[in-house]
Structure formats: C-alpha cells, structure tokens
Amino acid sequence: MAKKAKAKAAKTKQPAKRRAATAKSRAAVSAPKVAAGELVTLLDFVRYAVSRFAEAGVVFAHGTTDPIAEAVFLVGEALHLHPDQFEMFATARVTVREATAILGLIERRVATRLPAAYLVNKIYMRGVQFYVDERVIVPRSYIGELLESHFDGGATSLIGDPEAVERVLDLCTGSGCLAILAARNFPHAEIDAVDLSKDALAVAAKNVADHGVGERLTLHHGNLFAPLGEARYDLIITNPPYVDAEGMASLPAECRAEPAMAFDGGDDGLDIIRRILDEAKDHLTPDGGLLCEVGRGRALIEEEFSNLPLLWLDTEESDGEVFWIAAADL
C-alpha cells in the first residue's frame, strides 16, 4: 500500500541518509563490546538484541510488534533461517563469523532506526516471503489473516466458494503483498492492484515476478479507481493511508523512514477512506463486498457513516480495525 506533517515534524526532515549517519555515529560510541564466546546460542543473541532494543528505545510496528519477535526475525535472517526454523535451532551454537553478522545487524537496527525489514529487504506475511525496500511501506496489514479466516467458504466466511471468485481489486497495493495473498486464496481469480506511487509499483512488480502470478495479477498506476474504467469486482481489499495530522506529526523515526504518502490520510485520517466508500459501489458486482483497514478510525467512521451497516472484524492482534460491507449495503 502506498500510507504533510505539520510544524511539529518539520525539524525531523533532514535528509534520511544524514539522519541515519548521525544516529549511527552516536550509537557506535555507545554500542557495547561483546567478547568472543560471551554469546553462544541463537537464544543468547535474541536476549542480547532485546536488551539493546530496550536500552535504545527502539520502536516496533513494522511486521513485528514486540522486541522478542524483532530479535528472532533479525537473528534468523542473519543466519538465513526461515522464521519457522528458529525454534528447531534455538539452542544451536553460533560461529564467530555468524556472531559478527548478527551483532552487526542488531547495531544497524539501533543506530539507523530503519525498520528491520529494510535492513534485510524482506518481510513475511502469513508465512509468505516478500521483498521490501524504502520505496514502500513495510507491510503489516491484518487483511492477510482475514482472507484466510473469513473468505475460506467456511461457517464464518463472508463469501461463498473462494474458487468461484472471479475478480479481486487491491487498492493502495504498495509492495503488492495483499494482492499476491489474494491470488493464493482465490486460485481462479484475476487480480488488479492499484497504487499512486510508481516506486511502490516497481517493488510490487518484483514481488509479482518472484511469486509467479503475473498471468493473473495486473498492476495499475493511478489514483484509486481512476485507472480501472468501469471494471467490477467480487471483492475489493484495501489498506489505505489513514494516519491523521496529529499522528503524522508524532511518527517515530522508524515510520519516518517509510514513504509519508503511505500514511497520510488528511487532517482526520479519513480522506482516502471517504473516497473509497463513495466510489466502491460502482466497482463491485451485486454479490461483492469491500474489506477496508482503517486503524484506529472506527469511532469517526461510525459517526460519519452511521447509515452504513459496517461489520467490524477482529484478528489475533487487532480489535475492530478492519470493516466489511457488502455491495448491496453501499
């Protein structure tokens, strides 16, 4: 997905490379020295990373939500291990060369304040690996989980047979991860994915190629529905920019490293969401629906759109941050 801070944030807008270099210089002075043999197993390095993150005040909200998960991710990536393999090797000993790589990655995370995913150009969603870099927001949508739990044709499914879904649209696609997950969940569907950022679409194109879904997934450059003509879809999914002006002014350093347009939802955070709700009905099939992530904007949305029967969905890590509405109710 591709998600103007006010005066409060203006002082933070020195060039990103300069910010990173300054931070790295400060951290290099304070980084503790670890002697060979002091840290032995993968778990030792995870514990060390958690302590360093706490000491440095690192912020987590970019694919991992807590210091332990972030530490496990970085240690695993330094050792070329898939997250599912970590537990198997948690008590394994680390070589001197591997230790140097792990410690270097931990210190880069502390020094630069870049999201971990940018340091390794990788993120996992629902166990699926995607490429990311500074051209896109780090994927962290709840929609991936909901595609599995509420669109599987089961008792709690919001649709009938997933195999009968013919067309899916992903608005504000960013890195393309949700569009690709949709292609996996709806095996016979044609997927369109739209973003206003050409840079983001370049990243999405790489992911589409990496996952071999180019025959079914088409990327479009444009503003929401503008490049789609009169096309209609059985399902529209979107994780649009929804951070309000106050939130934009107080973003942590990690988030300021990401594209601002991927966050900025206007003064109250609803600028893009209003447009989507207004236009979606013209792009849905009669039995289709809209799945939209809105962060903490539920109260404002319910107040403004009290006439709409929005169904709020929970996930393992969120309560009411995504809504569903059927085409017939728009």
N, C-alpha and C positions, 0 to 999 in steps of 0.2 A: 504494500500500500504505500502510495506516496502521501503521512500525517503532518504578527510582526511584533516581536516582543516589544513592550513599552520601555520608558526611560530606565526603569529599574534594571533591565537586562542589557542596556546599551554598553555598559562598561565591560561586559563579558565578550564583546565582539571583536577582540583582537584575532588575527588570523589563526586558524586551528593549528597549523604547524608550530607557530610561535608559542601558543598556549601549551602544546604538548611538550615542546623542548624545554620550556621554563619549568613545567611540572616535573619532567624527567630529571632535570638538573637538581631540583630540590630533593627529590626522592633518592637520587643517587647518593646524596650526602648522608641521608638518614637510614638507608637500607641496611639492615643487619647483616653481618658476615656469618655465613654458615660454613663451618668446617666440614671437610670430607668425613663421612661416617656418622655425623650427628643425626641426619635424617636418613632412614633406611628403607622403609616400605612406602608404597603408594599412600597408605593412610597417614603416615608421618608427614608427607608433603601436603596432604589435604589439611591436616591440622595446622601446619605452619601457614598455609595460604589463608585459612580462616582467620588466624591471628593477625596476619599482615593486613588483611582487608578491614578488620575491626579497628586496628591501630590507625589506619589511614583514612577511615571514614568513607570507604568505597560504597557506591550506591548500586543496588541490583534491581533491574526491571527490564532486562533485555534478553529474554529467553530463559534466564534463570532468575529466581525470585528470592534467593537467600544465599548467604556466603558459602554454605556447605555445597549446595548444588553447583555454584560457580566454580568452587575449588575442584570438585570432582570433574567438571567439564574441562577445565584447563589442564589438569594433570593428565586426564585421559587423552586429550588432543596432543599434548607434548609427547605422549608415548604411542600415538597412532592407534588408540583403542576406541572402539565404538562404546557409547555410554552403557550399552547392555553388557559389555565385557568387564566393566570396572569391578564389580563385586567378585568375579572369579579371580582377579589378580590383586585384590586389595591388600593382601599381606605379602605380596611378592617384593623382593628386593630390587632396588633401582641402581643401575650402573652409574658411575661417576659422570659419564657423558650425558646420560639421561637426566641426572640430577641438575646438571648445568642448564639444560634446556628447560626443565620445569621451573627452576628458580628464575631464569631469565624471563619467562612468560609471566610469572607472578609479579615480578618487579615492573614489567612493562604495563601490566594492568593497573598497578598502583600509581606509577609515575605519569602515564599519559591520560588516565581516566577515560580511555576509549572503552566502549563495550567489548566484552570478551570476544564476541562473535567477529568483530572487526580484526582482532589480533590474529585469529586463525582462519578468517574468511569462511566461516562455517557456522551453521546453526541446525538444530534438529527440531522438527515439529512432528509430533505423533510418531517419533522414531525414524522419521524420514529426513535425510540429509539434504541441505540446500546451501548454495553459495551465497554469500553476502559480502558487501563492502560498503564504504562510506557513501555511496550513491543511493543507498536505500535505507529505510528504517529497518532496524533489526526486528524480524518477525516475532510477534508474541501475542497472536490473536487467540481468543477462545473458540473461534469458529471451527477450527480444525477438529477439536473434540466433539463439538455439536454435530458436525457432519457424520460422525460415527454413531453418536448416541441417539439422535433424533431424526435421522434420514436413512435409516437402515431397513425400513419396511417392517420393523417390529411393532410391539404393542405401544411404544411411546413415540413412534415415528410420525412426523408431520407430513409425510408424503406416503404414497402407496409403495409401489415397487421401484427401487432405485434403478433397476435395469431399464425401466420404462421412461426415465428422464431423458429427454432428447436434447435440450439446450440449457446451458448454465452460463450466467454472467457474473464475473468478479470485477466490481468497481474499485478503483484505487488499489490496484493489484500489487504495486511495489515490486518486490522480488519475485512475484508470481507464485509464491508458495501455496496460498489458498486455492488458486486456480488449479494447480497441479494436484493438490489433495482432492479437489473436486473431481478431477479426471480419474483419480484412482477409485473414488467412492461411487461414481456414476459411470460405469465402464462403457456405456453406449452413447454417452452424451458428447455433443460438440460444445466446447468451452470458448467463450470470448472473455478477454481480460483487458481492462482499460486503465490507463494512467496518464496523468498530465505531464509527468516527467520523462523526458527521453532517456535520461541517465538511468532511471529506475527500470525502464523497459529494456535497456541493454543488459542489465543484470537478470531480469526476468527471462530474456531470450536465452541466456546461458543456461539457466535452470531448466527451461523447456527442452533445450537440446540434451542436457545431461540426463533428463528423465525420459527421453524418447517419446514425448507426447505431442510433437509438432504437427502431426497429421490431424489431431483433434483439437488443439489449443491454438487460438489465434490471438495475437497481441495487437492492441489498437492504441494509437496515441491520440489523446483528446481529453476534453472536459466532460467527465461523467458520461451521459448517454449520447452526447453530440456526434461521435463518430459511428454510431450504430444504426442510423436511419430509423426504419420502422420495425426493426427486429424485436421479437418477443421471446421470452424465456420461461421455462418451467420453474426456474429458481434463480434468484439474484442474491448474491452474497456480497457483503461489503464491510470493510473495517476502515472507515473514512477518518480524516482528521477531525478530532473532537475536543482538543485542549482549548480552554478559554484563555482570554488575555491575561488574567491573573496567573493561571498555570504556566503560560508561556514565559512570563517574567520570572518565574521561580524554578525553571527546569534545572536539574542538576547537571554537572559537567558532562556526564555520560550522555544524557539526552541532547545536550547542545552540540555534541559531535555528530548527531544524526540530522538529516535534512529537515529544516524547520517546516517546510510545506507539508510534510507528512504528519505534523502535529496540529498545526494552526487551524482551529475551527471557528475563528472570529471571536468577537467580544464575549459571547456566552457559550461558545463551543458548538453551536448548532447550525452554523451557516450551511455547511455541506449536507448535514442530515436533513434539514428542511427541504433542500432541493431534491434529494433522493426520494423523500416521502411524497413530494409533489409530482414527480415525474415517473416514478416506478410503475404506476398503474398502466401507463401507456406502453410498457415494455414487458408486461407479464402475460402469460397465457391465462385463460379463465380459471384454471385449477392451480396456478402457480402461486408463489409467495416470495416475500423479502425477508432475508436474515441479515440484521444490521447490528454491528457492535458500536456501543456509544459510551463506553467507560462509565464515569460517574454522573452522566447526564440524565439519568432516569427521571428524577423529580421534575426537572424542567420540561422534559419531553411529555411526561404525563399531564402536566399542567397545560401546555400549549396544544397538545393533540388529544385532549380528553375525549374527543368524539371517536377516536380510533381504538378498536379492541386489541391492543398490543399484548402479545403473550411474552412475558419475560422468562428467560431461560437461565438456569444456573449450571455451572460446571464445577469441576473439582476445586478450582481456585477462584471462582467468582460467583457473586450473587446478583442477578438482575442487571448484568452489563451488556446483554445481547437481547434484542427483541425479534420476534417473528410476527409477521402479519400476512394473512392470505390476500391474494389479489382481489377477491370479492369484497373485502372489507376496506379497501383503499378508496 
